[in-house]
Amino acid sequence: MRGAGASGADDRLPRLQAFAHTGIDVGKLAIDGQVTTPATALYSALSDPSSSTLIANSSIRIHPGAIDITLFRCRIFHTGGYAVHIDARTANVYRVEIIEPHLHDNRSFLFGATAGSEIYGSWTGGILAQGDGLTNNCGVRGLTVRNGRFRRGTGNQVWSHLYGFGTLHTDFRIQGCTFEDIGRDGIMLGGVVGGDVAGNFFRRIGYSCTDDVSAG
């Protein structure tokens, strides 16, 4: 695991990137992405949840080929992209555990149908497991998100995506999490076979927040 930053102002944003390494544990880490005003995007311009625009300022990025990654009690807020982006587009990612995460006040994007009316929940701000399933037949092989707190996020909080169904993600376990005031979906799993989703609590899902204190 090593810190990474782009040039210019992005260097100020704390981010972690897990490349193709084995056995990486990160615990009790707080990341403030310092983004409190969401960027906007039109539905007509959206086709890929892992486009460079959407993932650019993600707080934690797990790269293709990574194995046995554990995040424990990480607090991520004000992210500029995804809180955690798991990238299995060119190689499988095996066994990611995210235990007791606290994701809150992540308002990186809002989506809309017409310019000036971008008021709807987005894809970003939460945890995305991205696979290929089309050309490389790669995916995430084992994802656990347990006992997490997700509050006041404008985007999907725990979700997965593929470009095709040549292969599927496998063995996802989303357990004991709380989702409150979420602008899109608390949990939205696509292209996943095997696992367990149990004991989760949802309150005010589909209602976007505009600040760090108000309900959706």
Buried (B, 14 or more C-beta within 10 A) or exposed (E): BEEEBEEEEEEEBBBBBBBEBEEBEBEEBEBBBBBBEBBBBEEEEBEEBBEEBBBBBBBBBBBBBBBBBBBBBBBBBBBBBBBBBBBBBEBBBBBBBBBBBBBBBBBBBBBBEEEEEBBBBBBBBBBBBBBBBBEBBBBBBBBBBBBBBBBBBBBBBBBBBBBEEBBBBBBBBBBEBBBBBBBBBBBBBBBBEEBEBEEBEBBBBBBBBBEEEEEB
